[in-house]
């Protein structure tokens, strides 16, 4: 979830969560909760969370 924001270097998950106003979760579905726990409840409080986690099933969505 850490990434570049306006020319800033990649940050640790907690730092990225504290810095941003919008947090995007685009992790593998099986890792989503662990990633969000790393960011921390206090860092997510009051933020917009866009959760576009990938399917936890590696074969993809069922049709």
N, C-alpha and C positions, 0 to 999 in steps of 0.2 A: 504494500500500500504506500510505501514511501516512494517518492518520485521527485521530479524536477518541477519547481514552481517559479516561474518568472526568472529563470537564470540561476536559481539557487541550486546548490549541489544536492544529491539525494540525501534524505534525512532518515534517521532511525524511525521506526513506526511510531513510537510515543511522541517524538519531536514533530513528525509530520502531522499527527493528530492534534497536537497542541497548536501548531501554526495555522493550519487550514481552517476555513469556514465551512468547507464542504469536504467530506471524506468519501472516497470511492473505494468500495470493496469489490475488487475484481479478481479475487483469489480462487483457487480450486475449492469447490464446495466443502470438501472434507477438511480443509484447513481454515475455513472462514472464522469459526469461533475462536480458534487459537490466535489468528491474526488480530481480531478485534480485541481480544483480551490483552494482547501486547500493546495495543494503542492505549488502552486503559479507559475505564468508565469516566473518570474526570475529564479526560481529553475529548471524549465523545459528547459530553453533556452540552446540550444546546446547539449541536452541529447538525447539518443536513447529512444524512448517510444515504448514499446511492449504492444499493446492494445489487450488483450484477454478477454475483459469484457464478462460476462455471458449475456445470452439473457434477455432482460427486461421482456419478457413474461414468467411467471413462469411455463407454460405448456411445455416449451422447443421449439426447432426449429420445424418448419413445414416440413412435408415430402411430 
